[in-house]
Amino acid sequence: RREGLFSSQITEWRRVIDQQSAEALSRKRGPKANPLRARVRELEHENERLRSELEKSRRVIEVQGKLSALLEELSLGSAEDQREPTQPSSRG
């Protein structure tokens, strides 16, 4: 009392100190986790998956184009075979 302090003030200070100490001890140590880092990893994974899917699609389209050209060539070849006139019998 001679310093002009009341026991209620000291009690309040102790309560605040205890609360801050508990908060400080409950915090995790080390660098804070960056929430964007997980999102970046997720997007990179999706990007890789989509690139792979695109490459497969391009291969399919390429094969379909080659198959179409081959079928067209075969179709034209058989049409020409059908058009070839039979040799007329020689009338003699």
Secondary structure, 3 states (H helix, E strand, C coil): CCCCCCHHHHHHHHHHHHHHHHHHHHCCCCCCCCHHHHHHHHHHHHHHHHHHHHHHHHHHHHHHHHHHHHHHHHHHHHHHHHHCCCCCCCCC
